């Protein structure tokens, strides 16, 4: 394939014998390359610019960085003779990475280190500017002439020249909140630093607004974090805002039955319509490697179930109305189901483990353990969506690990039933009604239908039979997307959502498209430690048109997304009741396509003598015609397309994946391109895709970023 002069390319690894690669090994047809491990860029004038080594790549604030590129920019400064850039670890748990530059200046040169940053900022983004600079007499070398990085002195981390300390009590409290939410050391958070450049996204922004409300008695709209993304700016906003005294959620009085939340009602009705369906099951499969104590694991699971009432909740109809009942620990029957099998025999066990739940019988969670050998096990967890969501996954896993290790957990002040009672209170229902008009305005007039080009006629009754294909964006594309999002003041979620809309527009020609997504639903700080179903469904309506530039369309998606999330408490089912006169058995209400972005902090969990990692398995259900989910995985983005097999063949979805990749490439090449000028190759060969690789996320997430 020809090398593209607009992109970086990598010369990967020099052969030990120093010989050139043969033609069949060479990535460029009919040519011969040495693989040197050097990183270079082919300039438009035909020259090649050396940038550094491929083996010196690091990740800062979610961005993949070539240290050689920074070194190259340093060496362009006349006064600098030599330079080396290294990644150093700092912060609360030595998990925060920052850049440190070691420089050698010319003997006659006099340079102010603070000026170096100003020079670098002309050609490099903020996250590639080293936090500290160390001036050394020479760069130490090993005996064979390579840079001896271990011999470089440890830097004394001092605040950046651009650092401005908090000036008042509000700014000090905000810095403390930012530090906790972003997991960044307080000492390096300047009051002028950008929340999103420090690693923030919309989920963390929602948590930030919640913390500010609790500690400073001011409710900040989510959109304000995007308008005013610095400590100093938020401080001024808070000073000029009306105080709204923080009010805790009160526990409800003990009784036999409790009201359902809107989310529970939605899922209860869905399950009753399809009692034999597993569409709302949330399975996960996890490798356990090491010295597993089976009895300890079962004991920890029982403690988690006893700790969180959601796992002990069942649902009953009384006088034609559904209620939830909290069962006492002694009233439920829970055991860890145990199997022994060879690894190749595990897939049928896993497939059969996920089966329908009877919502009238608790617990609505089941756990199984397959012993593969003495130090290798597969943990299977299956639960119903009515009792759990994305944040619940993190709570469950964290509690299980801590209890397995023998830790004592503090008692919970609130449970899910307290949230249900609170949401059904007069004050909360009045607040939600204020959001009703926004959604009515969004869906006034004729409702759009999206007809994707399928292979089979739509069945007369909605089918949940589905399959999943996966694909990934490599480090270069992922970094490019993150840089574009940062430059346009949008989150990665908003950017990927806009690209998904463009795909749907290309496939259908529709200029009025509704995409479903999930909202966290935990707007009150008291709700963060509770396991339960908080997620609300949002129907996002946007209008892609051929004459629009991608950037203009992205701005519309940003505005509409922020507005929708500002009104996320209004329940989806209420919206459907208001705007749909008729529900069709062959379709979902309002939309048939979905989108989601997840943030996984870690795919591997280590505890003493035991390692937990995801086990890859296939899922065969889907709620929509087609939905896309993206997951940040290191310096890559992993995507999955979940689709109904009653409408699409696998090769059709593979073509859709190829189209999406072409759209991403076009936008990264020219962000101002008009939508009509984004071309896709309709004769594109099938993309290589794998079956979905499941992580710990057996709870459907409502985190949008």
ABEGO torsion letter per residue (X at the ends): XBBBAABBBBBBEBBAAGBBBBAAABABBGBBBBBAGBBBBBBAAGBBBBAEBAABBBBBGGBBBBAAAAAAAAAABAABABBBBBBBBBEAAGABBBBBBBBBBBAABBBBAAAAAAAAAAABBAAABBABBBBBABBBBBAAGBBBAAABBBBBBBBBAABBBBABAAAAAAAAAAAAAAGBBAAABBAABBAAAAGBBAAAAAAAAAAAAAAAGBBBBAAAAAABABAAAAAAAAAABBBBBBBBBBBBBBBABBBBBAAAAAAAAAAAABAABAAABBBBBBBBBEBBBAAAAAAAAAAAAAABAAAABBBBBBGGBBBBBBBBAAABBBBBBBBBBBAAAAAAAAAAABBBBBAABOBABBBBBBBABAABBBBBBBBBAAABBAAAAAAAAAAAAAAAAGBBBBBBABBAAAAAAAAABAAAAAAAAAAAAAAAAAABEBBBBBBBBBABBBBABBBABBBBBBBBBBAAAAAAAAAAAAAAGBBAAAAAAAAAAAAAAAAAGBABBBBBBBBAGBABAAAAABBEBABBBBBBBBBBBAABBAAAAAAAAAAAAAAAAAAAABBAAAAAAAABABBBAABBBGBABBBBBBBBABABBBBBGBBBBBBBBBBABBABABBBBBBBBEABBBBBBBBBAAABBAAAAAAAAAAAAAAAAAAAABAABBAAABBBBAABBBBBBBBBBBBABABBBABBX
